[in-house]
C-alpha cells in the first residue's frame, strides 16, 4: 500500500537510503589493499596529490572519501558513464583491483578540520 502522507513517504525514502548506504559500506569482501593503493596513487598525484588533496582547481579532493564512493566514481570514469578529460585518459587502464586499491588508499587518509569558517 502506498501512503499519500508526505511525512510517511519521506520517512520511507530516508529508511531506504539508509539501508542502501549501510549495504554499500559493508562490502568488506571487495576491500582493496592500502599499501598497493599508495603505490598506484603516484599516477594521481599531479591532480589529486599523494595526500588526496587537490592540486588543481578542476580536480576534487578525494582524501577520506568513503571507499564505495571512490570505487563507483572510478568505475563510472572507466566505463565512460562519467566524463572528464584527464580521467578519460587514466581510468580505462585501471583494473578492478587497481580501483579497489586506490579507493582503499584514498579512503584511509584521515582529514583534520583545523578551522571552521566564521569562527
N, CA, C and O of each residue as an XYZ file, in Angstrom:
476
protein
N       0.835     -1.179      0.000
C       0.000      0.000      0.000
C       0.882      1.245      0.000
O       1.794      1.355      0.819
N       0.625      2.163     -0.890
C       1.389      3.401     -0.995
C       0.672      4.479     -0.208
O      -0.529      4.698     -0.366
N       1.438      5.149      0.645
C       0.879      6.185      1.501
C       0.805      7.502      0.747
O       1.685      7.816     -0.055
N      -0.241      8.268      1.004
C      -0.356      9.608      0.433
C       0.112     10.657      1.433
O       0.082     11.854      1.145
N       0.543     10.208      2.611
C       1.049     11.099      3.640
C       2.486     11.472      3.297
O       3.344     10.591      3.260
N       2.782     12.759      3.043
C       4.132     13.163      2.660
C       5.196     12.804      3.705
O       6.312     12.420      3.353
N       4.847     12.932      4.992
C       5.814     12.604      6.041
C       6.148     11.119      6.027
O       7.308     10.742      6.195
N       5.149     10.280      5.831
C       5.384      8.836      5.780
C       6.215      8.473      4.558
O       7.096      7.617      4.633
N       5.938      9.119      3.439
C       6.697      8.850      2.217
C       8.151      9.278      2.391
O       9.064      8.563      1.977
N       8.367     10.436      2.999
C       9.725     10.917      3.232
C      10.465      9.989      4.189
O      11.650      9.717      3.993
N       9.793      9.509      5.204
C      10.411      8.570      6.143
C      10.810      7.280      5.434
O      11.875      6.723      5.699
N       9.959      6.813      4.538
C      10.261      5.595      3.787
C      11.481      5.801      2.890
O      12.322      4.910      2.770
N      11.580      6.970      2.265
C      12.724      7.278      1.412
C      14.001      7.328      2.251
O      15.031      6.788      1.847
N      13.936      7.971      3.412
C      15.112      8.045      4.292
C      15.541      6.659      4.756
O      16.733      6.360      4.813
N      14.567      5.814      5.088
C      14.881      4.460      5.520
C      15.556      3.681      4.394
O      16.554      2.999      4.623
N      15.022      3.779      3.195
C      15.598      3.081      2.049
C      17.008      3.588      1.752
O      17.904      2.791      1.472
N      17.211      4.892      1.811
C      18.539      5.463      1.569
C      19.530      4.990      2.626
O      20.676      4.679      2.304
N      19.104      4.931      3.875
C      19.975      4.466      4.957
C      20.372      3.013      4.755
O      21.530      2.651      4.960
N      19.432      2.190      4.362
C      19.715      0.774      4.115
C      20.720      0.638      2.981
O      21.648     -0.166      3.068
N      20.543      1.416      1.919
C      21.474      1.361      0.782
C      22.875      1.773      1.205
O      23.849      1.148      0.786
N      22.998      2.812      2.026
C      24.316      3.252      2.486
C      24.984      2.200      3.359
O      26.188      1.970      3.247
N      24.216      1.567      4.219
C      24.780      0.518      5.078
C      25.253     -0.644      4.228
O      26.345     -1.167      4.447
N      24.450     -1.051      3.266
C      24.840     -2.166      2.403
C      26.052     -1.816      1.554
O      26.938     -2.651      1.369
N      26.103     -0.617      1.045
C      27.248     -0.200      0.215
C      28.519     -0.121      1.044
O      29.595     -0.480      0.566
N      28.404      0.340      2.269
C      29.569      0.475      3.127
C      30.030     -0.831      3.741
O      31.116     -0.889      4.316
N      29.233     -1.873      3.632
C      29.596     -3.129      4.280
C      30.185     -4.149      3.317
O      30.280     -5.331      3.648
N      30.580     -3.706      2.131
C      31.123     -4.642      1.153
C      32.604     -4.909      1.431
O      33.476     -4.579      0.627
N      32.860     -5.513      2.592
C      34.218     -5.774      3.035
C      34.927     -6.754      2.110
O      36.152     -6.707      1.993
N      34.194     -7.629      1.458
C      34.799     -8.616      0.570
C      35.549     -7.987     -0.583
O      36.425     -8.635     -1.155
N      35.246     -6.754     -0.950
C      35.891     -6.089     -2.070
C      36.924     -5.067     -1.611
O      37.388     -4.255     -2.411
N      37.287     -5.098     -0.341
C      38.217     -4.106      0.179
C      39.563     -4.223     -0.521
O      40.089     -5.317     -0.721
N      40.101     -3.073     -0.887
C      41.382     -3.048     -1.562
C      42.542     -3.034     -0.579
O      42.349     -3.034      0.637
N      43.730     -3.021     -1.123
C      44.965     -3.038     -0.356
C      45.505     -1.607     -0.275
O      45.841     -1.007     -1.296
N      45.586     -1.070      0.934
C      46.011      0.316      1.129
C      47.443      0.537      0.631
O      47.717      1.539     -0.029
N      48.349     -0.380      0.938
C      49.751     -0.222      0.501
C      49.873     -0.240     -1.021
O      50.584      0.574     -1.609
N      49.175     -1.170     -1.639
C      49.198     -1.230     -3.102
C      48.576      0.038     -3.682
O      49.043      0.558     -4.696
N      47.525      0.529     -3.038
C      46.877      1.755     -3.489
C      47.797      2.953     -3.414
O      47.771      3.814     -4.294
N      48.620      3.021     -2.362
C      49.569      4.139     -2.239
C      50.551      4.128     -3.405
O      50.850      5.179     -3.971
N      51.052      2.960     -3.766
C      51.982      2.861     -4.892
C      51.294      3.270     -6.194
O      51.889      3.954     -7.027
N      50.061      2.856     -6.363
C      49.319      3.185     -7.588
C      48.900      4.652     -7.616
O      48.665      5.207     -8.689
N      48.804      5.284     -6.447
C      48.362      6.676     -6.356
C      49.390      7.654     -6.908
O      49.091      8.836     -7.076
N      50.582      7.180     -7.189
C      51.591      8.066     -7.772
C      51.096      8.683     -9.075
O      51.432      9.822     -9.397
N      50.287      7.915     -9.832
C      49.769      8.446    -11.098
C      48.681      9.498    -10.870
O      48.310     10.217    -11.798
N      48.172      9.590     -9.648
C      47.090     10.526     -9.324
C      47.612     11.843     -8.755
O      46.879     12.830     -8.688
N      48.881     11.854     -8.346
C      49.371     12.959     -7.547
C      49.439     14.305     -8.265
O      49.358     15.340     -7.604
N      49.580     14.335     -9.558
C      49.654     15.622    -10.255
C      48.376     16.439    -10.062
O      48.430     17.660     -9.922
N      47.237     15.763    -10.055
C      45.957     16.468     -9.897
C      45.411     16.386     -8.473
O      44.977     17.390     -7.908
N      45.438     15.187     -7.900
C      44.805     14.966     -6.596
C      45.792     14.974     -5.440
O      45.378     14.971     -4.281
N      47.086     14.983     -5.729
C      48.096     14.928     -4.682
C      48.190     13.535     -4.095
O      47.209     12.791     -4.087
N      49.362     13.179     -3.605
C      49.526     11.883     -2.965
C      48.701     11.837     -1.681
O      48.341     10.764     -1.197
N      48.406     13.027     -1.134
C      47.590     13.116      0.076
C      46.094     13.197     -0.222
O      45.286     13.302      0.700
N      45.717     13.150     -1.505
C      44.305     13.201     -1.882
C      43.703     14.589     -1.867
O      42.501     14.748     -2.081
N      44.528     15.602     -1.616
C      44.053     16.979     -1.593
C      44.416     17.642     -2.915
O      45.585     17.692     -3.299
N      43.411     18.144     -3.598
C      43.527     18.665     -4.954
C      44.678     19.637     -5.127
O      44.917     20.507     -4.289
N      45.381     19.467     -6.230
C      46.472     20.370     -6.579
C      46.077     21.288     -7.733
O      46.830     22.197     -8.083
N      44.911     21.064     -8.324
C      44.411     21.886     -9.418
C      42.961     22.256     -9.133
O      42.258     21.515     -8.446
N      42.505     23.391     -9.651
C      41.130     23.825     -9.359
C      40.046     22.893     -9.914
O      38.924     22.885     -9.407
N      40.367     22.117    -10.938
C      39.364     21.257    -11.561
C      39.300     19.853    -10.970
O      38.406     19.080    -11.312
N      40.235     19.518    -10.089
C      40.272     18.172     -9.507
C      39.695     18.210     -8.092
O      40.022     19.102     -7.309
N      38.842     17.249     -7.770
C      38.260     17.242     -6.420
C      39.231     16.670     -5.388
O      40.147     15.919     -5.723
N      39.011     17.039     -4.136
C      39.709     16.392     -3.031
C      39.099     14.999     -2.888
O      37.877     14.860     -2.823
N      39.936     13.981     -2.838
C      39.416     12.620     -2.704
C      39.868     11.948     -1.417
O      39.467     10.820     -1.132
N      40.703     12.634     -0.632
C      41.135     12.085      0.645
C      39.923     11.891      1.553
O      39.056     12.759      1.649
N      39.882     10.749      2.210
C      38.868     10.424      3.219
C      37.451     10.236      2.654
O      36.494     10.123      3.420
N      37.312     10.202      1.331
C      36.005      9.846      0.765
C      35.746      8.378      1.110
O      36.693      7.613      1.291
N      34.493      7.982      1.204
C      34.233      6.584      1.543
C      34.601      5.683      0.368
O      34.413      6.040     -0.795
N      35.124      4.518      0.698
C      35.662      3.596     -0.302
C      34.658      3.242     -1.403
O      35.011      3.294     -2.581
N      33.409      2.881     -1.052
C      32.459      2.532     -2.129
C      32.191      3.692     -3.094
O      31.945      3.467     -4.278
N      32.238      4.916     -2.598
C      32.032      6.080     -3.462
C      33.173      6.205     -4.470
O      32.937      6.418     -5.659
N      34.412      6.071     -3.988
C      35.563      6.182     -4.892
C      35.519      5.076     -5.940
O      35.766      5.322     -7.121
N      35.204      3.860     -5.507
C      35.095      2.737     -6.446
C      34.051      3.058     -7.521
O      34.307      2.889     -8.713
N      32.885      3.518     -7.095
C      31.797      3.813     -8.037
C      32.199      4.894     -9.032
O      31.894      4.786    -10.220
N      32.882      5.937     -8.559
C      33.268      7.023     -9.456
C      34.342      6.575    -10.449
O      34.278      6.916    -11.630
N      35.328      5.811     -9.971
C      36.357      5.317    -10.886
C      35.770      4.367    -11.928
O      36.166      4.396    -13.093
N      34.832      3.534    -11.508
C      34.167      2.637    -12.466
C      33.365      3.437    -13.481
O      33.322      3.079    -14.658
N      32.728      4.523    -13.037
C      31.957      5.367    -13.957
C      32.877      6.055    -14.970
O      32.517      6.177    -16.141
N      34.050      6.503    -14.540
C      35.015      7.083    -15.477
C      35.515      6.017    -16.448
O      35.637      6.262    -17.648
N      35.800      4.837    -15.916
C      36.317      3.755    -16.756
C      35.312      3.357    -17.832
O      35.692      3.118    -18.979
N      34.039      3.286    -17.473
C      33.008      2.866    -18.426
C      32.609      3.991    -19.390
O      31.976      3.740    -20.416
N      32.983      5.229    -19.054
C      32.587      6.374    -19.876
C      31.283      6.990    -19.437
O      30.828      7.975    -20.018
N      30.669      6.410    -18.402
C      29.415      6.960    -17.870
C      29.635      8.361    -17.302
O      28.773      9.231    -17.430
N      30.784      8.575    -16.678
C      31.163      9.884    -16.166
C      32.326     10.382    -17.015
O      33.230      9.611    -17.337
N      32.314     11.659    -17.380
C      33.289     12.214    -18.312
C      34.174     13.266    -17.654
O      33.708     14.097    -16.874
N      35.461     13.210    -17.985
C      36.442     14.207    -17.588
C      37.661     13.975    -18.470
O      38.079     12.833    -18.660
N      38.228     15.037    -19.005
C      39.344     14.888    -19.940
C      40.506     14.098    -19.344
O      41.005     13.164    -19.971
N      40.935     14.462    -18.149
C      42.075     13.770    -17.533
C      41.718     12.340    -17.153
O      42.499     11.420    -17.392
N      40.550     12.149    -16.565
C      40.170     10.808    -16.111
C      39.873      9.872    -17.274
O      39.996      8.655    -17.134
N      39.486     10.420    -18.416
C      39.224      9.557    -19.575
C      40.517      8.968    -20.135
O      40.484      7.988    -20.878
N      41.649      9.561    -19.780
C      42.947      9.027    -20.183
C      43.420      7.972    -19.172
O      43.974      6.943    -19.558
N      43.203      8.233    -17.899
C      43.720      7.376    -16.823
C      42.824      6.161    -16.551
O      43.314      5.033    -16.490
N      41.540      6.381    -16.389
C      40.624      5.341    -15.894
C      40.513      4.088    -16.763
O      40.431      2.993    -16.207
N      40.504      4.186    -18.083
C      40.347      2.963    -18.877
C      41.414      1.898    -18.628
O      41.160      0.709    -18.819
N      42.598      2.315    -18.206
C      43.673      1.347    -17.971
C      43.611      0.712    -16.582
O      44.370     -0.215    -16.299
N      42.720      1.195    -15.711
C      42.635      0.662    -14.350
C      41.908     -0.676    -14.324
O      40.832     -0.817    -14.905
N      42.494     -1.646    -13.654
C      41.815     -2.929    -13.436
C      40.873     -2.774    -12.240
O      40.938     -1.774    -11.524
N      40.010     -3.749    -12.025
C      39.137     -3.711    -10.849
C      39.966     -3.696     -9.568
O      39.607     -3.029     -8.597
N      41.072     -4.430     -9.569
C      41.957     -4.455     -8.396
C      42.602     -3.094     -8.185
O      42.699     -2.627     -7.050
N      43.050     -2.443     -9.274
C      43.616     -1.092     -9.170
C      42.602     -0.150     -8.533
O      42.939      0.614     -7.629
N      41.370     -0.205     -9.003
C      40.306      0.665     -8.493
C      40.075      0.409     -7.010
O      39.969      1.356     -6.230
N      39.996     -0.842     -6.614
C      39.772     -1.182     -5.201
C      40.942     -0.721     -4.341
O      40.737     -0.216     -3.237
N      42.180     -0.892     -4.839
C      43.360     -0.483     -4.080
C      43.422      1.039     -3.932
O      43.703      1.546     -2.846
N      43.163      1.762     -5.016
C      43.159      3.225     -4.943
C      42.079      3.728     -3.990
O      42.316      4.648     -3.207
N      40.906      3.129     -4.059
C      39.816      3.520     -3.160
C      40.188      3.241     -1.706
O      39.898      4.051     -0.825
N      40.821      2.109     -1.453
C      41.242      1.774     -0.090
C      42.254      2.796      0.420
O      42.162      3.250      1.561
N      43.214      3.155     -0.422
C      44.242      4.120     -0.020
C      43.648      5.496      0.266
O      43.833      6.037      1.355
N      42.936      6.063     -0.706
C      42.423      7.419     -0.521
C      41.376      7.497      0.591
O      41.281      8.519      1.271
N      40.593      6.439      0.787
C      39.603      6.464      1.867
C      40.249      6.313      3.240
O      39.650      6.689      4.247
N      41.461      5.768      3.293
C      42.156      5.579      4.573
C      42.858      6.845      5.060
O      43.298      6.905      6.208
N      42.965      7.847      4.206
C      43.608      9.104      4.610
C      42.680      9.821      5.588
O      41.482      9.953      5.339
N      43.241     10.276      6.691
C      42.463     10.991      7.696
C      42.605     12.494      7.488
O      43.693     13.001      7.216
N      41.499     13.184      7.621
C      41.466     14.633      7.462
C      41.120     15.255      8.813
O      40.212     14.789      9.501
N      41.844     16.305      9.189
C      41.546     17.041     10.418
C      41.093     18.442     10.058
O      41.758     19.128      9.281
N      39.978     18.873     10.609
C      39.494     20.223     10.394
C      40.200     21.111     11.405
O      40.082     20.907     12.614
N      40.938     22.101     10.901
C      41.717     22.954     11.771
C      40.952     24.241     12.107
O      41.051     24.765     13.217
N      40.198     24.730     11.139
C      39.488     25.977     11.342
C      38.145     25.904     10.639
O      38.057     25.465      9.492
N      37.112     26.332     11.324
C      35.784     26.417     10.732
C      35.534     27.859     10.332
O      35.865     28.764     11.098
N      34.959     28.108      9.154
C      34.699     29.481      8.741
C      33.709     30.171      9.688
O      32.793     29.543     10.218
N      33.914     31.460      9.883
C      33.006     32.243     10.706
C      33.224     32.036     12.202
O      32.402     32.454     13.018
N      34.335     31.389     12.557
C      34.523     31.130     13.986
C      35.776     31.586     14.563
O      36.008     31.404     15.758
